[in-house]
Amino acid sequence: MKREWEKWDKPGVAVNIHQYWLKDVSGLEESHRDVLTELVREYVPRSCKSVLEVGSGTGLIYERLVPAVIDNSCYTGVDISSEMMRIARTSFPQGNFIQGDAFALGFKDGAFDTVFAFEVLGHIPEIRVPIAEMIRVAGRLAMFTVWVSPTGKTVNRGEKFSG
């Protein structure tokens, strides 16, 4: 189901975002992925049997996690964007990337030991259902991260995509 605010599959958007993340002249994106990798290393035991990344995008977190932190056979990535999934599958053909919707994850209750979403909730206007879905399919742990305003104040802004 496409929602008016989802622009990920507009022509060029996914490719442009992926290229922006790869360019990373400042090193901030790379550093941020390092922080997320260490967060997973701290809370997800190596013996974890199954991990779901909601909003896996083009697979750049997958690239950090597998095999350094978790085994490839344990990882599943899900994203609403068919273009992001195409890039992830092309870049990481060994990965398990499934197109899916955080508002209705197509998995059984408790299907994954751990479920995480990194910087996903800031892209959607209503987060209750996606959080409930993550908790529903998590058997042990559901974790998500959000951007923190440098001023400490809540910032409400929309995103504009060109393309």
DSSP file (Angstrom, degrees, kcal/mol; ACC not computed):
  #  RESIDUE AA STRUCTURE BP1 BP2  ACC     N-H-->O    O-->H-N    N-H-->O    O-->H-N    TCO  KAPPA ALPHA  PHI   PSI    X-CA   Y-CA   Z-CA
    1    1 A M              0   0    0      0, 0.0     2,-0.4     0, 0.0    79,-0.0   0.000 360.0 360.0 360.0 125.9    0.0    0.0    0.0
    2    2 A K        -     0   0    0      2,-0.0     2,-0.3     3,-0.0     3,-0.0  -0.758 360.0-157.7 -92.8 136.5    1.4    3.4   -1.0
    3    3 A R    >   -     0   0    0     -2,-0.4     3,-2.4     1,-0.1     0, 0.0  -0.866  28.7-113.3-112.9 149.7    0.8    6.4    1.2
    4    4 A E  T 3  S+     0   0    0     -2,-0.3    -1,-0.1     1,-0.3    -2,-0.0   0.776 114.6  52.7 -51.5 -33.6    1.0   10.0    0.0
    5    5 A W  T 3  S+     0   0    0      2,-0.0     2,-0.7    -3,-0.0    -1,-0.3   0.514  85.0  97.8 -86.7  -4.6    4.1   10.7    2.1
    6    6 A E    <   +     0   0    0     -3,-2.4     3,-0.1     1,-0.1   118,-0.0  -0.759  35.3 157.0 -88.3 118.6    6.1    7.8    0.8
    7    7 A K    >   +     0   0    0     -2,-0.7     3,-1.8     1,-0.1     6,-0.2   0.278  35.8 110.4-121.3   7.5    8.4    9.0   -1.9
    8    8 A W  T 3  S+     0   0    0      1,-0.3     6,-0.8     5,-0.1    -1,-0.1   0.791  81.3  46.9 -60.3 -30.7   11.2    6.3   -1.9
    9    9 A D  T 3  S+     0   0    0      4,-0.1    -1,-0.3     5,-0.1     3,-0.1   0.335  79.0 120.7 -99.1   8.1   10.2    4.8   -5.2
   10   10 A K  S X> S-     0   0    0     -3,-1.8     3,-2.0     1,-0.1     4,-0.5  -0.460  86.5 -76.3 -62.6 145.4    9.9    8.1   -7.1
   11   11 A P  T 34 S-     0   0    0      0, 0.0    -1,-0.1     0, 0.0    -2,-0.1  -0.180 113.9  -0.2 -50.3 125.6   12.4    8.0  -10.0
   12   12 A G  T 3> S+     0   0    0     -3,-0.1     4,-2.6     1,-0.1     5,-0.2   0.190  99.7 107.1  85.3 -15.2   15.9    8.6   -8.8
   13   13 A V  H <> S+     0   0    0     -3,-2.0     4,-2.7     2,-0.2     5,-0.2   0.962  81.8  42.0 -64.5 -53.6   15.2    9.0   -5.1
   14   14 A A  H  X S+     0   0    0     -6,-0.8     4,-2.6    -4,-0.5    -1,-0.2   0.913 117.4  47.8 -61.2 -43.4   16.6    5.7   -3.8
   15   15 A V  H  > S+     0   0    0      2,-0.2     4,-2.6     1,-0.2    -1,-0.2   0.927 113.0  48.3 -63.2 -44.9   19.6    5.9   -6.1
   16   16 A N  H  X S+     0   0    0     -4,-2.6     4,-2.2     2,-0.2    -2,-0.2   0.905 113.1  47.5 -63.3 -41.8   20.3    9.5   -5.1
   17   17 A I  H  X S+     0   0    0     -4,-2.7     4,-2.6    -5,-0.2    -2,-0.2   0.932 112.2  49.6 -64.7 -45.0   20.0    8.7   -1.4
   18   18 A H  H  X S+     0   0    0     -4,-2.6     4,-2.1    -5,-0.2    -2,-0.2   0.926 111.7  48.6 -59.7 -45.2   22.2    5.6   -1.7
   19   19 A Q  H  X S+     0   0    0     -4,-2.6     4,-2.6     2,-0.2    -1,-0.2   0.886 109.9  52.4 -62.9 -39.0   24.9    7.6   -3.5
   20   20 A Y  H  X S+     0   0    0     -4,-2.2     4,-1.9     1,-0.2    -2,-0.2   0.932 110.0  48.3 -60.9 -46.1   24.7   10.3   -0.8
   21   21 A W  H  < S+     0   0    0     -4,-2.6    -2,-0.2     1,-0.2    -1,-0.2   0.867 114.2  46.7 -63.0 -36.3   25.2    7.7    1.9
   22   22 A L  H  < S+     0   0    0     -4,-2.1    -2,-0.2    -5,-0.2    -1,-0.2   0.879 108.8  53.8 -74.5 -37.6   28.1    6.3    0.0
   23   23 A K  H  < S+     0   0    0     -4,-2.6    -2,-0.2    -5,-0.2    -3,-0.1   0.973  70.4 160.9 -60.4 -56.4   29.8    9.6   -0.7
   24   24 A D    ><  +     0   0    0     -4,-1.9     3,-0.9    -5,-0.2     6,-0.1   0.815  10.6 176.2  38.2  56.7   29.8   10.7    2.9
   25   25 A V  T 3  S+     0   0    0      1,-0.3    -1,-0.1     2,-0.1    -3,-0.0   0.853  77.7  50.4 -56.7 -37.4   32.5   13.3    2.5
   26   26 A S  T 3  S-     0   0    0      1,-0.1    -1,-0.3     4,-0.0    -2,-0.1   0.709 103.5-129.8 -76.4 -20.2   32.1   14.3    6.2
   27   27 A G  S <> S+     0   0    0     -3,-0.9     4,-2.4    -4,-0.0     5,-0.2   0.431  75.6 118.1  83.7  -1.3   32.4   10.8    7.5
   28   28 A L  H  > S+     0   0    0      2,-0.2     4,-2.7     1,-0.2     5,-0.2   0.900  72.0  49.0 -68.0 -41.0   29.3   11.2    9.6
   29   29 A E  H  > S+     0   0    0      2,-0.2     4,-2.4     1,-0.2    -1,-0.2   0.938 113.8  46.6 -63.1 -46.2   27.2    8.5    7.9
   30   30 A E  H  > S+     0   0    0      1,-0.2     4,-1.8     2,-0.2    -2,-0.2   0.922 113.6  48.4 -61.4 -45.4   30.1    6.0    8.2
   31   31 A S  H  X S+     0   0    0     -4,-2.4     4,-2.1     1,-0.2    -1,-0.2   0.897 110.0  52.5 -61.9 -41.2   30.6    7.0   11.8
   32   32 A H  H  X S+     0   0    0     -4,-2.7     4,-2.4     1,-0.2    -2,-0.2   0.906 107.2  51.4 -63.5 -41.7   26.9    6.6   12.5
   33   33 A R  H  X S+     0   0    0     -4,-2.4     4,-2.2     1,-0.2    -1,-0.2   0.862 108.0  53.7 -63.6 -34.1   26.8    3.1   11.0
   34   34 A D  H  X S+     0   0    0     -4,-1.8     4,-2.2     2,-0.2    -2,-0.2   0.921 108.2  49.5 -63.0 -43.5   29.8    2.3   13.3
   35   35 A V  H  X S+     0   0    0     -4,-2.1     4,-2.0     1,-0.2    -2,-0.2   0.922 111.5  48.4 -61.8 -44.9   27.7    3.4   16.3
   36   36 A L  H  X S+     0   0    0     -4,-2.4     4,-2.3     1,-0.2    -1,-0.2   0.884 109.2  53.5 -64.1 -38.3   24.7    1.4   15.2
   37   37 A T  H  X S+     0   0    0     -4,-2.2     4,-2.5     1,-0.2    -1,-0.2   0.920 109.7  47.6 -61.5 -44.1   26.9   -1.7   14.7
   38   38 A E  H  X S+     0   0    0     -4,-2.2     4,-2.0     2,-0.2    -1,-0.2   0.850 108.2  55.8 -67.3 -33.8   28.3   -1.3   18.3
   39   39 A L  H  X S+     0   0    0     -4,-2.0     4,-1.8     2,-0.2    -2,-0.2   0.932 110.7  44.4 -61.3 -46.3   24.7   -0.9   19.6
   40   40 A V  H  X S+     0   0    0     -4,-2.3     4,-2.9     1,-0.2    -2,-0.2   0.922 110.6  54.6 -64.4 -43.5   23.8   -4.2   18.0
   41   41 A R  H  < S+     0   0    0     -4,-2.5    -1,-0.2     1,-0.2    -2,-0.2   0.871 110.3  48.1 -57.6 -37.1   27.0   -5.9   19.2
   42   42 A E  H  < S+     0   0    0     -4,-2.0    -1,-0.2     1,-0.1    -2,-0.2   0.871 124.4  26.5 -72.1 -37.8   26.1   -4.8   22.8
   43   43 A Y  H  < S+     0   0    0     -4,-1.8    -2,-0.2    -5,-0.1    -3,-0.2   0.617 108.8  68.8-107.0 -14.1   22.5   -6.0   22.8
   44   44 A V  S  < S-     0   0    0     -4,-2.9    -1,-0.1    -5,-0.2     7,-0.0  -0.914  77.7-135.4-111.4 112.5   22.2   -8.8   20.4
   45   45 A P    >   -     0   0    0      0, 0.0     3,-2.4     0, 0.0    -3,-0.1  -0.324  17.7-122.2 -65.5 146.5   24.1  -12.0   21.4
   46   46 A R  T 3  S+     0   0    0      1,-0.3    25,-0.3    -5,-0.1    -5,-0.0   0.793 113.4  62.6 -56.3 -28.2   26.2  -13.7   18.7
   47   47 A S  T 3  S+     0   0    0     23,-0.1    -1,-0.3     2,-0.0    23,-0.1   0.443  73.2 132.8 -79.4   1.0   24.0  -16.8   19.4
   48   48 A C    <   -     0   0    0     -3,-2.4    23,-0.3     1,-0.1     3,-0.1  -0.294  45.6-157.0 -56.0 131.4   20.9  -14.9   18.2
   49   49 A K        +     0   0    0      1,-0.2     2,-0.3    21,-0.1    -1,-0.1   0.766  69.3  17.6 -86.2 -27.0   19.0  -17.1   15.8
   50   50 A S        -     0   0    0      2,-0.0    64,-1.9    26,-0.0    63,-0.7  -0.976  57.4-176.0-154.2 135.1   17.0  -14.5   13.9
   51   51 A V  E     -ab  75 114A   0     23,-3.5    25,-1.8    -2,-0.3     2,-0.5  -0.992   7.4-162.1-131.2 134.9   17.2  -10.8   13.4
   52   52 A L  E     -ab  76 115A   0     62,-2.4    64,-2.7    -2,-0.4     2,-0.7  -0.980   3.2-161.3-117.6 124.4   14.8   -8.5   11.5
   53   53 A E  E >   -ab  77 116A   0     23,-2.7    25,-2.7    -2,-0.5     3,-0.6  -0.925  11.3-154.0-102.8 113.9   15.9   -5.0   10.3
   54   54 A V  E 3  S+a   78   0A   0     62,-3.0    64,-0.4    -2,-0.7    25,-0.2  -0.758  82.1  18.5 -87.6 127.3   12.8   -2.9    9.6
   55   55 A G  T 3  S+     0   0    0     23,-2.6    -1,-0.3    -2,-0.5    24,-0.2   0.901  74.7 168.0  78.5  44.0   13.6   -0.2    7.1
   56   56 A S    X   -     0   0    0     22,-1.9     3,-2.0    -3,-0.6     5,-0.4   0.600  16.6-177.4 -70.7 -11.3   16.8   -1.9    5.9
   57   57 A G  T 3   -     0   0    0      1,-0.3    31,-0.3    21,-0.2    -1,-0.2  -0.181  63.1 -12.8  55.0-134.2   17.0    0.4    2.9
   58   58 A T  T 3  S-     0   0    0     29,-0.1    -1,-0.3    30,-0.1    33,-0.1   0.343 100.3-101.0 -88.0   6.4   19.9   -0.3    0.5
   59   59 A G  S <> S+     0   0    0     -3,-2.0     4,-2.3    32,-0.1    -2,-0.1   0.615  78.4 134.3  92.4  13.1   21.7   -2.7    2.9
   60   60 A L  H  > S+     0   0    0     -4,-0.3     4,-0.7     2,-0.2    -3,-0.1   0.804  78.5  45.4 -71.6 -27.1   24.4   -0.4    4.4
   61   61 A I  H >> S+     0   0    0     -5,-0.4     4,-2.4     2,-0.2     3,-0.7   0.891 109.9  55.7 -76.2 -41.4   23.7   -1.5    8.0
   62   62 A Y  H 3> S+     0   0    0     -6,-0.3     4,-2.8     1,-0.2    -2,-0.2   0.923 102.2  57.8 -50.7 -46.2   23.6   -5.2    6.8
   63   63 A E  H 3< S+     0   0    0     -4,-2.3    -1,-0.2     1,-0.2     5,-0.2   0.831 111.2  41.8 -56.3 -34.5   27.0   -4.6    5.3
   64   64 A R  H << S+     0   0    0     -4,-0.7    -1,-0.2    -3,-0.7     4,-0.2   0.849 117.6  45.1 -80.5 -36.7   28.3   -3.7    8.8
   65   65 A L  H  X>S+     0   0    0     -4,-2.4     4,-3.5     3,-0.1     5,-2.3   0.863  90.9  98.9 -79.0 -37.2   26.5   -6.4   10.8
   66   66 A V  T  <5S-     0   0    0     -4,-2.8     5,-0.1     1,-0.3    -1,-0.1  -0.868 103.9 -13.7-105.8 125.5   27.1   -9.4    8.6
   67   67 A P  T  45S+     0   0    0      0, 0.0    -1,-0.3     0, 0.0    -2,-0.1  -0.951 129.2  67.4 -96.8   8.3   29.3  -11.3    9.4
   68   68 A A  T  45S+     0   0    0     -5,-0.2    -2,-0.2    -4,-0.2    -3,-0.1   0.844 124.4   7.0 -59.3 -36.9   31.1   -9.1   11.9
   69   69 A V  T  <5S+     0   0    0     -4,-3.5     2,-0.3     1,-0.4    -3,-0.2   0.744 134.1  19.6-117.3 -40.0   28.2   -9.1   14.5
   70   70 A I  S   <S-     0   0    0     -5,-2.3    -1,-0.4   -23,-0.1     2,-0.2  -0.936  81.1-102.1-132.5 156.6   25.6  -11.6   13.3
   71   71 A D    >>  -     0   0    0     -2,-0.3     3,-1.6   -25,-0.3     4,-0.6  -0.488  27.8-123.4 -76.3 146.8   25.6  -14.5   10.8
   72   72 A N  G >4 S+     0   0    0      1,-0.3     3,-1.2     2,-0.2    24,-0.2   0.867 110.9  61.1 -56.0 -38.8   24.1  -14.0    7.4
   73   73 A S  G 34 S+     0   0    0      1,-0.3    -1,-0.3    22,-0.1    -2,-0.0   0.666 103.0  52.5 -66.2 -15.2   21.7  -16.9    7.9
   74   74 A C  G <4 S+     0   0    0     -3,-1.6   -23,-3.5   -24,-0.1     2,-0.3   0.625  92.9  92.9 -91.6 -16.4   20.2  -15.0   10.9
   75   75 A Y  E <<  +a   51   0A   0     -3,-1.2     2,-0.4    -4,-0.6    21,-0.3  -0.629  41.1 170.9 -93.8 135.1   19.5  -11.7    9.1
   76   76 A T  E     -a   52   0A   0    -25,-1.8   -23,-2.7    -2,-0.3     2,-0.4  -0.989  13.1-162.8-133.0 131.5   16.3  -10.6    7.3
   77   77 A G  E     -ac  53  97A   0     19,-2.8    21,-3.2    -2,-0.4     2,-0.4  -0.931   5.9-171.5-112.5 138.6   15.9   -7.0    6.0
   78   78 A V  E     +ac  54  98A   0    -25,-2.7   -23,-2.6    -2,-0.4   -22,-1.9  -0.990   9.4 166.0-130.6 138.9   12.5   -5.5    5.1
   79   79 A D  E     - c   0  99A   0     19,-1.4    21,-1.9    -2,-0.4     6,-0.1  -0.992  37.7-135.3-150.2 148.6   11.8   -2.2    3.4
   80   80 A I  S    S+     0   0    0     -2,-0.3     2,-0.5    19,-0.2    21,-0.1   0.758  83.0  89.0 -72.9 -26.2    8.7   -0.6    1.8
   81   81 A S     >  -     0   0    0      1,-0.2     4,-2.1     2,-0.0     5,-0.1  -0.631  57.7-163.9 -85.0 119.8   10.8    0.6   -1.2
   82   82 A S  H  > S+     0   0    0     -2,-0.5     4,-2.1     2,-0.2    -1,-0.2   0.850  94.8  52.6 -66.3 -33.1   11.1   -1.7   -4.1
   83   83 A E  H  > S+     0   0    0      2,-0.2     4,-2.2     1,-0.2    -1,-0.2   0.910 108.1  48.7 -69.7 -42.1   14.0    0.5   -5.4
   84   84 A M  H  > S+     0   0    0      1,-0.2     4,-2.5     2,-0.2    -2,-0.2   0.913 112.7  49.8 -62.0 -40.8   15.9    0.3   -2.1
   85   85 A M  H  X S+     0   0    0     -4,-2.1     4,-2.8     2,-0.2     5,-0.2   0.878 107.7  53.8 -65.7 -37.6   15.4   -3.5   -2.1
   86   86 A R  H  X S+     0   0    0     -4,-2.1     4,-2.1     2,-0.2    -1,-0.2   0.928 110.9  45.8 -61.9 -44.4   16.7   -3.7   -5.7
   87   87 A I  H  X S+     0   0    0     -4,-2.2     4,-2.8     2,-0.2     5,-0.2   0.929 113.8  49.0 -64.5 -45.2   19.8   -1.8   -4.7
   88   88 A A  H  X S+     0   0    0     -4,-2.5     4,-2.8   -31,-0.3     7,-0.2   0.925 112.4  47.2 -60.7 -45.6   20.3   -4.0   -1.5
   89   89 A R  H  < S+     0   0    0     -4,-2.8    -1,-0.2     2,-0.2    -2,-0.2   0.859 114.7  46.9 -66.6 -35.0   19.8   -7.2   -3.5
   90   90 A T  H  < S+     0   0    0     -4,-2.1    -2,-0.2    -5,-0.2    -1,-0.2   0.916 118.0  41.2 -70.7 -43.5   22.2   -6.1   -6.2
   91   91 A S  H  < S+     0   0    0     -4,-2.8    -2,-0.2     1,-0.3    -3,-0.2   0.843 131.6  23.9 -72.8 -34.2   24.9   -4.9   -3.7
   92   92 A F    ><  +     0   0    0     -4,-2.8     3,-2.2    -5,-0.2    -1,-0.3  -0.606  65.5 168.7-134.3  71.1   24.5   -7.9   -1.3
   93   93 A P  T 3  S+     0   0    0      0, 0.0    -1,-0.1     0, 0.0     4,-0.1   0.714  77.9  61.0 -61.9 -20.1   23.0  -10.9   -3.2
   94   94 A Q  T 3  S+     0   0    0     -3,-0.1     2,-0.1     2,-0.1    -5,-0.1   0.618  89.7  94.2 -79.4 -12.9   23.8  -13.2   -0.3
   95   95 A G  S <  S-     0   0    0     -3,-2.2     2,-0.8    -7,-0.2   -19,-0.1  -0.364  78.7-123.4 -80.9 159.3   21.5  -11.2    2.0
   96   96 A N        +     0   0    0    -21,-0.3   -19,-2.8   -24,-0.2     2,-0.5  -0.840  40.0 169.5-104.0  94.5   17.8  -11.9    2.7
   97   97 A F  E     -c   77   0A   0     -2,-0.8     2,-0.4   -21,-0.2   -19,-0.2  -0.934   8.3-176.2-113.4 125.5   16.0   -8.7    1.7
   98   98 A I  E     -c   78   0A   0    -21,-3.2   -19,-1.4    -2,-0.5     2,-0.4  -0.964  27.2-124.8-124.2 132.8   12.2   -8.7    1.5
   99   99 A Q  E     +c   79   0A   0     -2,-0.4     2,-0.3   -21,-0.2   -19,-0.2  -0.650  53.6 139.9 -74.7 129.8    9.9   -5.9    0.4
  100  100 A G        -     0   0    0    -21,-1.9     2,-0.5    -2,-0.4     5,-0.1  -0.972  49.1-106.0-164.1 173.1    7.4   -5.3    3.2
  101  101 A D    >   -     0   0    0      3,-0.5     3,-1.8    -2,-0.3     5,-0.0  -0.933  10.5-148.0-117.8 124.6    5.5   -2.7    5.2
  102  102 A A  T 3  S+     0   0    0     -2,-0.5     3,-0.5     1,-0.3    31,-0.2   0.709 101.0  62.7 -62.1 -19.9    6.3   -1.7    8.8
  103  103 A F  T 3  S+     0   0    0      1,-0.3    -1,-0.3    30,-0.1     2,-0.0   0.632 121.4  18.4 -80.0 -13.9    2.6   -1.1    9.3
  104  104 A A  S <  S-     0   0    0     -3,-1.8    -3,-0.5    26,-0.0    -1,-0.3  -0.469  78.1-164.1-156.0  74.2    1.8   -4.8    8.6
  105  105 A L        -     0   0    0     -3,-0.5     2,-1.5     1,-0.1    -3,-0.1  -0.452  19.4-136.7 -65.5 127.7    4.9   -7.0    9.0
  106  106 A G        +     0   0    0     -2,-0.2     2,-0.3    -5,-0.0    -1,-0.1  -0.237  67.6 101.5 -85.0  49.8    4.1  -10.3    7.3
  107  107 A F  S    S-     0   0    0     -2,-1.5     3,-0.1     1,-0.0     5,-0.0  -0.909  74.4-100.2-130.8 157.8    5.6  -12.5   10.0
  108  108 A K    >   -     0   0    0     -2,-0.3     3,-1.7     1,-0.2     4,-0.2  -0.294  55.0 -78.6 -71.0 159.6    4.2  -14.5   12.9
  109  109 A D  T 3  S+     0   0    0      1,-0.3    28,-0.3     2,-0.1    -1,-0.2  -0.357 118.7   6.8 -55.8 133.8    4.2  -13.3   16.5
  110  110 A G  T 3  S+     0   0    0     26,-2.6    -1,-0.3    25,-0.2    27,-0.2   0.715  83.9 144.8  65.7  21.8    7.6  -13.7   18.0
  111  111 A A    <   +     0   0    0     -3,-1.7     2,-0.4    25,-0.1    27,-0.2   0.750  61.3  46.4 -65.4 -24.7    9.1  -14.8   14.7
  112  112 A F  E     - d   0 138A   0     25,-2.7    27,-4.2    -4,-0.2    28,-0.5  -0.933  69.2-142.2-123.1 142.4   12.5  -13.1   15.3
  113  113 A D  E    S+     0   0A   0    -63,-0.7    28,-2.0    -2,-0.4    27,-2.0   0.945  94.2  17.3 -59.4 -47.7   14.7  -13.0   18.4
  114  114 A T  E     -bd  51 141A   0    -64,-1.9   -62,-2.4    26,-0.2     2,-0.4  -0.981  63.9-171.7-133.6 138.5   15.5   -9.4   17.7
  115  115 A V  E     +bd  52 142A   0     26,-2.4    28,-2.7    -2,-0.4     2,-0.3  -0.996  14.0 175.2-127.2 132.9   13.9   -6.7   15.6
  116  116 A F  E     -bd  53 143A   0    -64,-2.7   -62,-3.0    -2,-0.4     2,-0.4  -0.978  18.7-168.2-139.1 156.7   15.4   -3.3   15.0
  117  117 A A  E     - d   0 144A   0     26,-1.6    28,-2.0    -2,-0.3     2,-0.6  -0.962  12.8-157.2-141.1 119.8   14.8   -0.1   13.1
  118  118 A F  E    S- d   0 145A   0    -64,-0.4    28,-0.1    -2,-0.4   -57,-0.1  -0.887  74.0 -23.8-106.3 117.5   17.4    2.5   12.7
  119  119 A E  S    S+     0   0    0     26,-1.3    -1,-0.2    -2,-0.6    27,-0.1   0.765 103.7 116.1  58.3  28.9   16.3    6.1   11.9
  120  120 A V    >   +     0   0    0     25,-0.5     3,-2.2     2,-0.1     4,-0.3   0.861  59.8  61.4 -91.4 -43.3   13.1    4.8   10.3
  121  121 A L  G >  S+     0   0    0     24,-0.4     3,-1.1     1,-0.3    -1,-0.1   0.748  93.5  65.2 -63.7 -24.8   10.5    6.2   12.6
  122  122 A G  G 3  S+     0   0    0      1,-0.2    -1,-0.3     5,-0.0    -2,-0.1   0.635  96.5  59.0 -70.1 -13.2   11.4    9.8   11.8
  123  123 A H  G <  S+     0   0    0     -3,-2.2    -1,-0.2    -4,-0.0    -2,-0.2   0.538  98.1  67.3 -91.6  -7.8   10.3    9.2    8.2
  124  124 A I  S <  S-     0   0    0     -3,-1.1     3,-0.1    -4,-0.3  -118,-0.0  -0.910  70.1-142.5-121.8 143.5    6.7    8.3    9.1
  125  125 A P  S    S+     0   0    0      0, 0.0     2,-0.5     0, 0.0    -1,-0.1   0.736  91.9  40.1 -76.2 -21.7    4.0   10.5   10.5
  126  126 A E        +     0   0    0      1,-0.1     3,-0.1     2,-0.0     0, 0.0  -0.960  59.1 172.2-132.1 114.5    2.4    7.9   12.8
  127  127 A I     >  +     0   0    0     -2,-0.5     4,-2.3     1,-0.1     5,-0.3   0.558  56.0  88.1-102.9  -8.8    4.7    5.5   14.6
  128  128 A R  H  > S+     0   0    0      1,-0.2     4,-2.5     2,-0.2     5,-0.2   0.929  91.8  45.1 -58.4 -48.4    2.3    3.6   17.0
  129  129 A V  H  > S+     0   0    0      2,-0.2     4,-2.7     1,-0.2     5,-0.2   0.941 113.3  48.5 -65.7 -48.2    1.5    0.8   14.5
  130  130 A P  H  > S+     0   0    0      0, 0.0     4,-2.4     0, 0.0    -1,-0.2   0.906 113.4  48.2 -59.3 -39.3    5.0    0.2   13.3
  131  131 A I  H  X S+     0   0    0     -4,-2.3     4,-2.5     2,-0.2    -2,-0.2   0.931 112.0  49.2 -65.1 -43.5    6.3    0.0   16.9
  132  132 A A  H  X S+     0   0    0     -4,-2.5     4,-2.4    -5,-0.3    -1,-0.2   0.893 111.3  50.2 -61.4 -39.2    3.5   -2.4   17.8
  133  133 A E  H  X S+     0   0    0     -4,-2.7     4,-2.1   -31,-0.2    -1,-0.2   0.908 109.6  50.2 -65.9 -41.9    4.3   -4.5   14.8
  134  134 A M  H  X S+     0   0    0     -4,-2.4     4,-0.9     1,-0.2    -2,-0.2   0.933 113.3  46.0 -61.2 -45.2    8.0   -4.6   15.7
  135  135 A I  H  < S+     0   0    0     -4,-2.5     3,-0.4     1,-0.2    -2,-0.2   0.890 110.0  55.5 -64.3 -39.3    7.1   -5.7   19.3
  136  136 A R  H  < S+     0   0    0     -4,-2.4   -26,-2.6     1,-0.2    -1,-0.2   0.896 113.0  39.3 -61.5 -42.2    4.7   -8.2   18.0
  137  137 A V  H  < S+     0   0    0     -4,-2.1   -25,-2.7   -28,-0.3     2,-0.5   0.533  97.5  94.9 -89.1  -4.7    7.2  -10.0   15.8
  138  138 A A  E  <  -d  112   0A   0     -4,-0.9   -25,-0.2    -3,-0.4   -28,-0.1  -0.751  49.7-173.6 -89.1 126.9   10.1   -9.7   18.3
  139  139 A G  E    S+     0   0A   0    -27,-4.2   -26,-0.2    -2,-0.5    -1,-0.1   0.784  83.8   0.3 -85.5 -29.3   10.6  -12.7   20.6
  140  140 A R  E    S+     0   0A   0    -27,-2.0     2,-0.4   -28,-0.5   -26,-0.2   0.683 127.1  14.2-127.0 -43.8   13.2  -11.2   22.8
  141  141 A L  E     -d  114   0A   0    -28,-2.0   -26,-2.4   -29,-0.2     2,-0.4  -0.997  42.8-172.6-149.3 134.2   14.1   -7.6   21.9
  142  142 A A  E     +d  115   0A   0     -2,-0.4     2,-0.4   -28,-0.2   -26,-0.2  -0.999  20.7 174.5-123.0 127.6   12.8   -4.7   19.8
  143  143 A M  E     +d  116   0A   0    -28,-2.7   -26,-1.6    -2,-0.4     2,-0.3  -0.982   7.4 174.9-134.1 146.0   15.0   -1.7   19.4
  144  144 A F  E     -d  117   0A   0     -2,-0.4     2,-0.3   -28,-0.2   -26,-0.2  -0.989  14.1-150.4-145.2 153.5   14.8    1.5   17.4
  145  145 A T  E     -d  118   0A   0    -28,-2.0   -26,-1.3    -2,-0.3   -25,-0.5  -0.904   9.9-168.8-121.8 153.2   16.8    4.6   17.1
  146  146 A V        -     0   0    0     -2,-0.3     2,-0.2   -27,-0.1    -2,-0.0  -0.946  33.2 -94.4-135.1 156.8   15.7    8.1   16.2
  147  147 A W        -     0   0    0     -2,-0.3     2,-0.5     1,-0.0     0, 0.0  -0.473  36.3-143.1 -69.0 141.8   17.6   11.3   15.4
  148  148 A V        -     0   0    0     -2,-0.2     6,-0.1     6,-0.1     5,-0.0  -0.919  18.5-117.4-108.0 132.7   18.2   13.6   18.3
  149  149 A S    >   -     0   0    0     -2,-0.5     3,-1.4     4,-0.2     5,-0.0  -0.466  16.5-133.3 -65.8 134.8   18.0   17.3   17.8
  150  150 A P  T 3  S+     0   0    0      0, 0.0    -1,-0.1     0, 0.0    -2,-0.0   0.750 108.4  51.8 -61.0 -22.3   21.4   19.0   18.5
  151  151 A T  T 3  S-     0   0    0      2,-0.2     3,-0.1     1,-0.0    -2,-0.1   0.590 111.0-121.6 -89.0 -10.8   19.4   21.6   20.6
  152  152 A G  S <  S+     0   0    0     -3,-1.4     2,-0.3     1,-0.3    -3,-0.0   0.438  75.4 120.0  83.5  -1.4   17.6   19.0   22.6
  153  153 A K  S    S-     0   0    0      1,-0.1     2,-0.4    -5,-0.0    -1,-0.3  -0.653  74.8-100.9 -95.5 153.0   14.3   20.4   21.4
  154  154 A T        -     0   0    0     -2,-0.3     2,-0.5    -3,-0.1    -1,-0.1  -0.581  38.2-159.5 -71.1 129.4   11.7   18.5   19.5
  155  155 A V        -     0   0    0     -2,-0.4     2,-0.6     2,-0.1    -6,-0.0  -0.957   7.3-167.1-115.7 125.4   11.9   19.4   15.8
  156  156 A N        +     0   0    0     -2,-0.5     2,-0.3     2,-0.0    -2,-0.0  -0.944  27.2 142.3-114.5 112.9    9.0   18.7   13.5
  157  157 A R        -     0   0    0     -2,-0.6     2,-0.2     0, 0.0    -2,-0.1  -0.984  38.7-129.6-146.3 156.3    9.8   19.0    9.9
  158  158 A G        -     0   0    0     -2,-0.3     2,-0.4     1,-0.0   -35,-0.0  -0.503  22.4-119.5 -98.0 172.4    8.9   17.3    6.7
  159  159 A E        -     0   0    0     -2,-0.2     2,-0.5   -36,-0.1   -36,-0.0  -0.908  17.6-156.9-112.8 142.7   11.1   15.9    4.0
  160  160 A K        -     0   0    0     -2,-0.4     2,-0.4  -153,-0.0  -153,-0.0  -0.975   7.0-162.0-119.0 133.3   11.1   17.0    0.4
  161  161 A F        -     0   0    0     -2,-0.5     2,-0.3     0, 0.0  -148,-0.1  -0.933   1.8-157.4-114.1 134.9   12.3   14.7   -2.4
  162  162 A S              0   0    0     -2,-0.4  -152,-0.0     1,-0.1    -2,-0.0  -0.738 360.0 360.0-102.1 159.5   13.3   15.9   -5.8
  163  163 A G              0   0    0     -2,-0.3    -1,-0.1  -151,-0.1  -150,-0.1   0.429 360.0 360.0 129.2 360.0   13.4   13.6   -8.8
